[in-house]
Amino acid sequence: MRILITGAAGFIGSHLVDRLLDDGHEVIAADDVSGGSEANLGGRTALHRVDVAAPEFADLVAAEAPEVICHLAAQVSVRASVEDPLRDGQVNVLGTVNVLEAAHRAGTRKVISTSSCAVYGVPDALPVGPDGPLRAASPYAASKAAGEAYVRMYAELHGLDYTIMVPGNVYGPRQTPEGEAGVISIFTAALLEGKPTIVYGDGSNTRDYIYVADVVDAYARALTAGSRARVNLGTGVQTSDRLLHTLIAEAAGAPDAPGTAPFRLGDLPAMALDPAPGAEVLGWTPKTPLSDGLRATVEWARSR
Ligand SMILES: NC(=O)c1ccc[n+]([C@@H]2O[C@H](COP(=O)([O-])OP(=O)(O)OC[C@H]3O[C@@H](n4cnc5c(N)ncnc54)[C@H](O)[C@@H]3O)[C@@H](O)[C@H]2O)c1
């Protein structure tokens, strides 16, 4: 299949490039390299340097005529979105509209788009299912929720098929401190270098961590399944900041003795995603235990 990936030079996007090339697909990689790195592609495919919100992106889609677009390019930082909500909206809302319009005009069959668990804000109960109410608590969450609305609207208006992916906190090799699971990069780098680490509050805030190979497996399945589905890419398991520190310290062979600081304003207290029912339509389940995924992530960081 001929597949265009936006955000292909990024953390998740580059793993998806690897996975789809390994599966024998033709991959067109697009990224403006504002966040990712061409090195993540390891020379496996050419990179089209283009802004997803620019007219040149539509030209690329028209010229390449992909059957499916996997849309991962985004402004990914919650903090940056609070500081510059216009820039966040430019990339995450207008960029998504540009991707959908270009796909529609080029006759693309399906767009697999990327939202975030941030759209749920503080849910009434955990784990939150894929029909949980959207309660954006940051410009980033609002722009991701708006992107979802546009994806659904293009299906209704133009019959453009979709799967909406809603990842929890994704971690693994090539991740950077900026993303939603950035704490794993930060703890890993500090613990490997013998530098101090900080856990906020009493360390009881939780997140749902999902290994990157499991995430890209869901995208690979969605090429041929999950029509008009919305899928939570999570494990349903909450991991506290304090337990996460212990697990990374173990993997790094470092002392498990973080310093503490007060909770930060705006930090959400807890998250866990119920992948059912969407995951069933993809035949997808997360397979990588957190301890195995963290070991692989720490080994990758050690080797750099
Ligand atoms: N990592 C996580 O924990 C997580 C969780 C939920 C959702 N997501 C979403 O997954 C997707 C991938 O995130 P990631 O963690 O790989 O982050 P990343 O920063 O590594 O990848 C994003 C890529 O998009 C590119 N990009 C940014 N703006 C662009 C633009 N205007 N035009 C073209 N390319 C642009 C960046 O250069 C980067 O390579 C994003 O949509 C993000 O919001 C990530």
The ligand as an SDF file (V2000), in Angstrom:
LIG
                    3D

 44 48  0  0  0  0  0  0  0  0999 V2000
    4.4380   10.9700   22.6760 N   0  0  0  0  0  0  0  0  0  0  0  0
    3.2800   10.9080   23.3420 C   0  0  0  0  0  0  0  0  0  0  0  0
    3.2440   10.5160   24.4990 O   0  0  0  0  0  0  0  0  0  0  0  0
    1.9830   11.2860   22.6560 C   0  0  0  0  0  0  0  0  0  0  0  0
    0.7920   11.1200   23.3740 C   0  0  0  0  0  0  0  0  0  0  0  0
   -0.4210   11.4600   22.7690 C   0  0  0  0  0  0  0  0  0  0  0  0
   -0.4290   11.9400   21.4660 C   0  0  0  0  0  0  0  0  0  0  0  0
    0.7430   12.1000   20.7980 N   0  0  0  0  0  0  0  0  0  0  0  0
    0.6930   12.6160   19.4270 C   0  0  0  0  0  0  0  0  0  0  0  0
    1.4300   11.7440   18.5880 O   0  0  0  0  0  0  0  0  0  0  0  0
    1.9720   12.4850   17.4960 C   0  0  0  0  0  0  0  0  0  0  0  0
    3.4670   12.2490   17.3900 C   0  0  0  0  0  0  0  0  0  0  0  0
    4.0760   12.7340   18.5720 O   0  0  0  0  0  0  0  0  0  0  0  0
    5.5880   12.3910   18.9830 P   0  0  0  0  0  0  0  0  0  0  0  0
    5.5830   12.0620   20.4160 O   0  0  0  0  0  0  0  0  0  0  0  0
    6.1780   11.4480   18.0160 O   0  0  0  0  0  0  0  0  0  0  0  0
    6.2480   13.8380   18.8670 O   0  0  0  0  0  0  0  0  0  0  0  0
    7.4670   14.3430   17.9560 P   0  0  0  0  0  0  0  0  0  0  0  0
    7.6640   15.7900   18.2850 O   0  0  0  0  0  0  0  0  0  0  0  0
    8.6250   13.4450   18.0760 O   0  0  0  0  0  0  0  0  0  0  0  0
    6.8580   14.2080   16.4890 O   0  0  0  0  0  0  0  0  0  0  0  0
    6.0770   15.1960   15.8880 C   0  0  0  0  0  0  0  0  0  0  0  0
    6.7010   15.5050   14.5360 C   0  0  0  0  0  0  0  0  0  0  0  0
    5.8780   16.4570   13.8600 O   0  0  0  0  0  0  0  0  0  0  0  0
    6.7370   17.3520   13.1830 C   0  0  0  0  0  0  0  0  0  0  0  0
    6.0250   18.6050   12.9700 N   0  0  0  0  0  0  0  0  0  0  0  0
    5.6420   19.5120   13.8900 C   0  0  0  0  0  0  0  0  0  0  0  0
    5.0120   20.5300   13.2980 N   0  0  0  0  0  0  0  0  0  0  0  0
    4.9780   20.2400   11.9730 C   0  0  0  0  0  0  0  0  0  0  0  0
    4.4660   20.9170   10.8420 C   0  0  0  0  0  0  0  0  0  0  0  0
    3.8330   22.1020   10.9520 N   0  0  0  0  0  0  0  0  0  0  0  0
    4.6090   20.3480    9.6270 N   0  0  0  0  0  0  0  0  0  0  0  0
    5.2390   19.1530    9.4990 C   0  0  0  0  0  0  0  0  0  0  0  0
    5.7630   18.4780   10.5310 N   0  0  0  0  0  0  0  0  0  0  0  0
    5.6280   19.0240   11.7660 C   0  0  0  0  0  0  0  0  0  0  0  0
    7.9390   17.5230   14.0940 C   0  0  0  0  0  0  0  0  0  0  0  0
    9.0820   17.9660   13.3830 O   0  0  0  0  0  0  0  0  0  0  0  0
    8.1020   16.1030   14.6390 C   0  0  0  0  0  0  0  0  0  0  0  0
    9.0130   15.3570   13.8580 O   0  0  0  0  0  0  0  0  0  0  0  0
    1.5880   13.9390   17.7420 C   0  0  0  0  0  0  0  0  0  0  0  0
    0.4130   14.2060   17.0050 O   0  0  0  0  0  0  0  0  0  0  0  0
    1.3000   13.9820   19.2290 C   0  0  0  0  0  0  0  0  0  0  0  0
    0.4070   15.0210   19.5710 O   0  0  0  0  0  0  0  0  0  0  0  0
    1.9560   11.7870   21.3470 C   0  0  0  0  0  0  0  0  0  0  0  0
  1  2  1  0
  2  3  2  0
  2  4  1  0
  4  5  1  0
  4 44  2  0
  5  6  2  0
  6  7  1  0
  7  8  2  0
  8  9  1  0
  8 44  1  0
  9 10  1  0
  9 42  1  0
 10 11  1  0
 11 12  1  0
 11 40  1  0
 12 13  1  0
 13 14  1  0
 14 15  2  0
 14 16  1  0
 14 17  1  0
 17 18  1  0
 18 19  2  0
 18 20  1  0
 18 21  1  0
 21 22  1  0
 22 23  1  0
 23 24  1  0
 23 38  1  0
 24 25  1  0
 25 26  1  0
 25 36  1  0
 26 27  1  0
 26 35  1  0
 27 28  2  0
 28 29  1  0
 29 30  1  0
 29 35  2  0
 30 31  1  0
 30 32  2  0
 32 33  1  0
 33 34  2  0
 34 35  1  0
 36 37  1  0
 36 38  1  0
 38 39  1  0
 40 41  1  0
 40 42  1  0
 42 43  1  0
M  CHG  2   8   1  16  -1
M  END
$$$$
